[in-house]
Amino acid sequence: MKLLVKSFVGIFILLCAVSCASDLKKGNESNKTEKTEATQSTSNGQFKLRPMKQLQLGNGLKVLFITDNSLPRVSMALLAKVGARQDPQGKEGLNALMVQLLEQGTQSKTATLLADEMGQIGTEINMEPGNDFTVISMDALVSSSDKLLNLFSDMIMNPAFADGEIARAKSQVIAQLQKKIDNPSSYANDAFDSFLFQGHPYANDISGTRQSVLKVQKQDVIRHYLNNYRPNNALLAVVGRINKETEAKVAEVFGKWAGKPIKDFSTPEVKPIAGIEVKILSKVGLQQAQIRLGQIGIRRSDEDFLKLRLANVALGGEFGSRLNQKVRDDLGLTYSIYSYFDARADRGPFAISTFTKNETVEKTLSEALSVLNDFVEKGITENELKASKEQMMGQFPRAIETADRLAYNILVLNYYGIPISYLQDFRKNVEALTLSDVNAAIKKHMDPKNLRILIYADEKKVSAQMAPYRPIIERTK
């Protein structure tokens, strides 16, 4: 099993890869089908996609089939429209824990038997619980496609949630949380989210805390599964060497999954940032300082999404960016500095991330702030506009070069309600962006006068430098 919790790396993959989606047809009728005939080539600036078929089952499950005969394999990926945002207050980490339990036994198979049967066909289940949604996937050789379908559907539709497995999973999660403290970069990422999103679910670690995980009981796991992991709250992609028989078997098996009305939920507004708010998170003995600074960014549905993607390339999204050129190359203050917009269902973060020696914390921070101020005040240049467009269009095809990548991105961004034309017209839409478009979006969404800044370091080594910022000091336990 691979449990993949989305992090800064996951953010970069999602933002830099594609940010595309498919507008799967809606309807209540059983087994509604739509075909899209296309290829993975470009013509007159428009991307054309692989052949695909979209099917909606009577229980509400939307299924995407993408044929790929390049290898003798089949893969399945299910996106459930539930993430850490839906974790109950005080029981943060519930969704991630529940997902981890899916391979720990079904109504008819123990965890050991499941592991044996997966081993026989050379597969494992990959699980990616995120803030907004969860992706669960498996693959196998085409000769084992029937077994793959049976195992995958059984784990999705018939989990056992045995008492012993819940206790074991909770112990594993708590141990993993403790290990995070030993990874300064990962720990700083989580701490920055907590500082930035005060009072909002995005402030929470996807895996929860030791205290919140201990509070999770079996009935919480079962209730969370039954209320959220329903076919009418999910999207399924089947990719590989498939045919009409495969499609019929998938429809038959997953058609037995019982639907249920999904309750709406809301999240609180993030507290506004007033000025420059700084926190030093202190851990004795740290030899380097982790620096995170940023503010609340945009939703994925924001009309300025593409403009800000381009702006971020110029600011800190690639090696030739302003932050990298100034702070890393010219001044030698760090080995790595980058910026990103993580656009989500709610407004996600805009952040700058770097690290440096304890002795140069204030210098590194002030230089990053100087670059950001200049960027917002003056905007990007014509040369940066051109270079950023080339970078975006050059990277984009990699996101759809394999059928699995295409399917994953279609699932993810269908969740955000983005039409398939975003993918098909990507080149045309990027080329159409003007300097005034991008600079207006920068001024609208980026405010260097109102930021939250986290320094993860040994306070004894950095507090004198940071005194002018009047930081809050918090010590790790």
C-alpha positions in Angstrom: 0.0 0.0 0.0 1.1 3.5 -0.7 -0.5 6.3 1.4 0.3 9.6 -0.4 -0.7 12.6 1.6 -0.7 15.7 -0.6 2.1 18.1 0.2 4.1 20.9 -1.4 5.3 18.3 -3.9 1.7 17.3 -4.7 0.8 21.0 -5.1 3.6 21.5 -7.6 2.6 18.4 -9.6 -1.0 19.5 -9.8 -0.3 23.1 -10.7 2.5 22.6 -13.1 1.2 19.5 -14.7 -2.1 20.6 -16.2 -5.0 21.9 -14.2 -7.5 20.5 -16.7 -10.9 19.0 -16.4 -13.6 17.3 -18.3 -17.2 18.4 -18.2 -18.8 15.0 -17.7 -22.4 15.0 -18.7 -25.0 15.1 -15.9 -28.2 13.2 -15.8 -30.3 10.7 -13.8 -30.9 8.1 -16.5 -29.1 4.8 -16.2 -25.9 4.2 -18.1 -25.8 7.4 -20.1 -22.9 7.4 -22.5 -20.9 10.1 -24.4 -18.0 9.6 -26.7 -15.1 12.0 -27.3 -13.1 11.2 -30.4 -9.7 12.8 -30.3 -6.0 12.2 -30.4 -3.1 13.4 -28.3 -1.6 15.7 -31.0 -1.9 19.4 -31.6 -3.5 21.1 -34.5 -3.8 24.9 -35.1 -2.9 25.6 -31.4 -5.6 23.3 -30.0 -4.8 20.1 -28.1 -6.7 17.0 -29.1 -7.3 14.3 -26.5 -7.2 10.6 -26.6 -10.4 8.7 -27.4 -12.5 8.5 -24.4 -16.0 7.4 -23.3 -18.0 8.8 -20.4 -20.7 6.8 -18.7 -23.0 7.6 -15.9 -24.5 4.8 -14.0 -28.0 4.8 -12.5 -26.6 5.1 -9.0 -24.9 8.4 -10.0 -21.3 7.1 -10.5 -19.6 8.8 -13.4 -17.1 6.6 -15.2 -14.5 7.7 -17.7 -13.0 5.0 -20.0 -9.7 5.9 -21.9 -8.3 3.3 -24.2 -4.5 2.9 -24.3 -3.0 -0.2 -26.0 0.6 0.8 -25.6 1.0 -1.6 -22.7 -0.8 -4.8 -21.7 -2.3 -3.3 -18.5 -5.4 -1.8 -17.0 -5.7 0.8 -14.2 -8.5 2.1 -12.1 -8.7 5.4 -10.2 -11.6 6.5 -8.1 -11.9 10.2 -7.0 -14.2 10.6 -3.9 -15.4 14.1 -3.4 -14.4 14.1 0.2 -11.2 15.3 2.0 -9.9 16.7 5.2 -12.3 19.7 4.8 -15.1 17.4 6.0 -13.2 16.1 9.1 -15.3 16.8 12.2 -13.8 19.4 14.5 -11.7 17.6 17.2 -11.4 14.5 15.0 -9.1 15.8 12.3 -7.4 13.1 10.3 -10.6 11.0 10.2 -10.8 10.9 6.4 -7.1 9.9 6.0 -7.5 7.2 8.6 -10.6 5.8 7.0 -8.9 5.6 3.6 -5.9 3.8 5.1 -8.4 1.2 6.4 -9.8 0.3 3.0 -7.1 -2.4 2.4 -7.3 -3.7 5.9 -10.1 -6.2 5.1 -13.5 -6.3 3.5 -16.8 -8.0 4.4 -15.5 -11.3 2.8 -11.7 -11.0 3.0 -9.2 -10.4 5.8 -6.3 -7.9 5.4 -4.0 -10.9 5.0 -6.1 -12.5 2.3 -6.4 -9.1 0.5 -2.6 -8.7 0.6 -2.1 -12.2 -0.8 -4.5 -11.7 -3.6 -3.0 -8.4 -4.6 0.4 -9.9 -4.5 -0.7 -12.7 -6.8 -1.5 -10.2 -9.6 1.4 -7.9 -8.8 -0.5 -4.8 -7.6 -1.0 -2.6 -4.6 -3.5 0.1 -3.7 -2.4 3.7 -3.8 -4.4 6.2 -1.6 -4.1 9.9 -1.8 -6.3 11.7 0.8 -6.2 15.4 0.2 -7.8 18.6 1.5 -10.6 18.7 -1.0 -10.9 15.1 -2.4 -9.4 11.6 -2.1 -8.0 9.5 -5.0 -7.7 5.7 -4.7 -6.1 3.7 -7.5 -4.8 0.3 -8.6 -3.4 -1.3 -11.8 -2.5 -4.7 -13.1 -1.7 -6.6 -16.3 -4.7 -7.0 -18.6 -4.7 -10.7 -18.0 -5.6 -10.0 -14.4 -8.2 -7.2 -15.2 -11.2 -9.2 -13.8 -9.3 -9.9 -10.6 -8.3 -6.2 -10.4 -11.9 -5.1 -10.8 -13.1 -7.5 -8.1 -10.5 -6.6 -5.6 -10.7 -2.8 -6.2 -14.5 -2.7 -6.1 -14.6 -4.9 -3.0 -12.3 -2.6 -1.1 -14.2 0.5 -2.2 -17.7 -0.9 -1.7 -17.4 -3.4 1.2 -14.8 -2.3 3.8 -14.9 -4.2 7.1 -13.4 -1.6 9.5 -12.4 -4.3 12.0 -11.7 -3.1 15.6 -8.2 -4.5 15.6 -7.3 -2.9 12.2 -8.6 0.5 13.4 -6.4 0.4 16.5 -3.4 -0.6 14.4 -4.0 2.1 11.8 -4.3 4.7 14.5 -1.0 3.7 16.0 0.6 3.9 12.6 -0.7 7.4 11.9 0.4 8.6 15.3 3.9 7.2 14.6 4.0 8.9 11.2 3.0 12.2 12.7 5.8 12.0 15.3 8.3 11.3 12.5 7.2 14.5 10.7 8.9 16.6 13.5 12.2 15.2 12.3 11.7 16.6 8.8 12.0 20.4 9.2 10.7 21.2 5.7 7.6 19.1 6.0 6.9 20.2 9.6 7.3 23.9 8.6 4.8 23.3 5.7 2.2 22.1 8.1 2.9 24.7 10.7 2.6 27.4 8.0 -0.8 26.1 6.9 -1.9 26.2 10.6 -0.8 29.8 10.9 -2.2 31.0 7.6 -5.6 29.4 7.7 -6.6 30.0 11.3 -10.1 28.8 12.0 -10.5 27.1 8.6 -10.1 23.3 7.9 -7.2 24.0 5.6 -5.2 24.9 8.8 -5.2 21.2 9.8 -2.8 18.5 8.9 -4.5 16.0 6.6 -3.5 13.3 9.0 -4.7 15.1 12.0 -2.9 15.3 15.3 -2.0 12.7 17.9 -4.9 14.0 20.1 -7.5 14.1 17.3 -6.6 10.6 16.0 -6.9 9.1 19.4 -10.5 10.5 19.7 -11.6 8.7 16.5 -13.8 5.8 17.2 -15.1 3.0 15.0 -18.6 4.6 14.7 -16.9 7.8 13.4 -15.1 5.8 10.7 -18.3 3.9 9.6 -20.4 7.1 9.6 -17.8 9.0 7.6 -17.7 6.2 5.0 -21.4 5.8 4.7 -22.1 9.5 4.5 -19.4 10.4 1.9 -18.1 7.4 0.0 -21.1 6.9 -2.3 -21.2 6.4 -6.1 -23.1 9.7 -6.5 -20.2 11.5 -4.7 -17.4 9.9 -6.8 -15.8 9.7 -10.3 -14.1 6.6 -11.7 -11.5 6.3 -14.4 -10.7 3.0 -16.2 -7.6 3.2 -18.4 -5.6 0.8 -20.6 -6.3 -2.1 -22.9 -10.1 -2.1 -22.5 -13.0 -3.0 -24.7 -16.8 -3.1 -24.6 -16.7 -6.2 -22.4 -14.5 -4.4 -19.9 -16.9 -1.4 -19.9 -19.9 -3.8 -19.3 -18.2 -5.5 -16.4 -17.3 -2.3 -14.7 -20.8 -1.0 -15.1 -22.3 -4.2 -13.7 -20.0 -4.4 -10.7 -20.0 -0.7 -9.7 -23.7 -0.4 -10.5 -24.4 -2.5 -7.3 -22.9 0.3 -5.2 -25.8 1.9 -3.3 -26.2 5.7 -3.6 -27.2 8.1 -0.8 -28.0 11.8 -0.7 -24.9 13.8 0.2 -25.3 16.5 2.8 -24.1 19.9 1.9 -21.4 21.4 4.2 -19.9 24.8 4.6 -16.6 26.1 5.8 -15.9 29.4 7.7 -14.2 32.3 6.0 -10.5 32.7 6.7 -9.7 35.5 9.1 -8.2 38.5 7.2 -4.6 39.3 7.6 -3.8 42.7 9.2 -0.3 43.8 8.3 2.8 41.6 8.6 2.2 38.9 11.1 5.2 36.9 12.1 5.6 33.7 14.1 8.8 32.0 15.2 8.2 28.3 15.8 11.2 27.3 17.9 13.0 24.0 18.1 16.2 23.8 20.0 19.2 22.7 17.9 17.9 23.4 14.4 20.9 24.2 12.2 18.9 25.9 9.5 15.8 28.1 9.4 12.8 27.2 7.3 11.0 30.3 6.0 7.4 30.4 4.7 5.4 33.5 3.9 2.2 34.2 2.1 -1.5 35.0 2.2 -4.8 33.6 1.1 -4.9 33.0 -2.7 -7.8 32.0 -5.0 -10.3 29.3 -5.6 -9.7 27.0 -8.6 -12.8 28.4 -10.2 -11.5 32.0 -10.1 -11.4 33.6 -13.6 -7.9 34.8 -13.0 -6.5 31.3 -12.4 -4.5 31.1 -15.6 -3.2 34.6 -15.3 -1.8 33.9 -11.9 -0.3 30.7 -13.0 1.7 32.6 -15.5 2.5 35.3 -13.0 3.8 32.7 -10.6 6.2 31.3 -13.2 7.8 34.7 -13.4 7.9 35.2 -9.7 9.1 31.9 -8.3 7.8 29.0 -10.4 11.0 28.1 -12.3 14.8 28.4 -12.2 14.8 31.7 -14.1 12.3 33.3 -11.8 12.9 36.6 -10.0 13.1 35.0 -6.5 15.5 32.3 -7.6 17.7 34.7 -9.6 17.9 37.3 -6.7 17.9 35.3 -3.5 19.6 32.1 -4.7 21.9 33.0 -7.6 22.8 36.6 -6.9 23.0 36.6 -3.1 23.7 32.9 -2.4 21.3 33.0 0.6 19.7 29.6 -0.1 19.8 26.6 -2.3 16.1 26.7 -3.1 13.3 29.3 -3.1 10.0 29.0 -4.9 6.5 30.4 -4.9 3.1 28.8 -5.7 -0.6 29.3 -5.9 -2.5 26.2 -4.7 -6.0 26.9 -5.9 -8.6 24.7 -4.2 -12.4 24.4 -3.7 -12.0 27.2 -1.1 -9.3 29.9 -1.4 -6.0 28.1 -1.1 -2.6 29.5 -0.2 -0.3 31.8 -2.1 3.1 31.2 -0.6 6.9 31.6 -0.9 9.0 28.8 0.6 12.7 28.8 1.3 15.4 28.0 3.9 18.7 29.5 4.9 21.4 29.5 7.6 20.3 30.8 11.0 22.6 33.8 10.6 20.9 35.0 7.4 17.3 34.6 8.2 16.4 38.3 8.3 18.5 39.0 5.2 16.8 36.2 3.3 13.3 37.3 4.4 13.9 40.9 3.6 15.2 40.1 0.1 12.2 37.9 -0.6 9.9 40.6 0.6 11.7 43.1 -1.6 11.3 41.0 -4.7 7.6 40.4 -3.9 7.0 44.1 -3.3 8.6 45.1 -6.6 6.8 42.3 -8.4 3.4 43.5 -7.3 4.2 47.2 -7.7 5.6 47.0 -11.2 4.2 43.8 -12.5 6.0 41.5 -15.0 7.8 42.6 -18.1 7.2 41.7 -21.8 10.2 39.4 -21.7 8.9 37.6 -18.6 5.5 37.3 -20.2 7.0 35.7 -23.3 9.3 33.4 -21.3 6.5 32.3 -18.9 4.2 31.5 -21.8 6.9 29.4 -23.4 7.5 27.6 -20.1 3.8 26.9 -19.5 3.1 25.6 -23.0 6.3 23.6 -23.1 5.4 21.8 -19.8 1.7 21.3 -20.6 1.9 18.3 -23.0 3.6 16.2 -20.3 0.4 16.3 -18.3 -1.5 14.4 -21.0 1.3 12.4 -22.6 0.1 9.2 -20.9 -3.4 8.0 -20.6 -3.1 7.7 -16.8 -2.0 11.3 -16.4 -4.8 12.5 -18.6 -7.4 10.5 -16.7 -6.1 11.7 -13.3 -6.2 15.3 -14.3 -9.6 14.9 -15.8 -10.9 13.4 -12.6 -9.3 16.1 -10.4 -10.4 19.1 -12.4 -13.8 17.7 -13.1 -14.2 17.9 -9.4 -13.6 21.7 -9.6 -16.1 22.0 -12.4 -13.7 23.1 -15.1 -14.9 22.4 -18.7 -12.9 20.2 -21.1 -12.3 23.3 -23.3 -9.7 24.4 -20.7 -7.6 21.5 -21.7 -8.2 21.7 -25.4 -7.7 25.4 -25.7 -4.8 25.7 -23.2 -2.3 26.9 -25.8 -4.7 29.4 -27.3 -5.7 30.8 -24.0 -2.1 31.1 -22.7 -1.1 32.9 -25.9 -4.0 35.3 -25.6 -2.9 36.5 -22.2 -1.7 40.1 -22.3 0.7 42.0 -20.1 -2.1 44.2 -18.7 -4.3 41.0 -18.0 -1.6 39.5 -15.9 -0.5 42.6 -14.1 -4.1 43.5 -13.2 -4.5 40.0 -11.7 -1.3 40.4 -9.7 -2.5 43.7 -8.2 -6.0 42.3 -7.5 -4.9 39.1 -5.7 -1.4 39.8 -4.2 -0.9 42.2 -1.3 2.7 42.3 0.2 1.4 44.6 3.0 -0.7 41.9 4.5 1.2 38.6 5.0 1.7 35.8 7.5 5.3 34.7 7.9 6.5 31.6 9.7 10.2 31.0 10.7 10.9 27.5 11.9 14.2 27.7 13.7 16.0 27.8 17.1 14.7 31.1 18.6 18.1 31.7 20.4 19.8 31.9 17.0 17.3 34.0 15.1 15.2 36.1 17.6 17.6 39.1 17.7 17.5 39.4 13.8 13.7 39.1 13.8 13.1 41.6 16.7 11.9 44.4 14.4 9.0 42.2 13.3 7.8 41.7 16.9 7.2 38.0 16.3 5.0 35.7 18.2 7.2 32.9 19.6 5.9 29.4 19.9 7.9 26.4 21.1 7.5 22.9 19.7 6.6 20.3 22.3 
